[in-house]
Amino acid sequence: MRYGSRLGVNFGNIFFGVTITPIPIYEIDKKLTFGVALNATFNNQKKIYKSTILGGRLIGLYNILEEVQLSAEFEKLNVNIKYSQRKLLVICTIF
């Protein structure tokens, strides 16, 4: 059993965001591993919007060779956004 995680913090003058993702991975054998990850994200752009994103994903990894790895993931997210009456500034994040 191996453990990993993802921690992200974004901030600016009127924006704050945090993401926490714990990832336990179970090693079936030397070539095949599976894991389940949970995801929690909170974003707040002052006087414009707030969002909460909760979800999880399944992860599969297979080592063809020691240097080559195939991976597959399935992710399901629940997104809750609350807008204020002001203009919306769009912010995109790519992982």
Buried (B, 14 or more C-beta within 10 A) or exposed (E): EEEEEEEEEEEEEEBBBBBBBBBBBEEEEEEEBBBEBEBBBBBBBEEBBBBBBBBBBEBBBBBEEEEEEEEEEEEEEEEEEEEEEEEEEEEEEEE
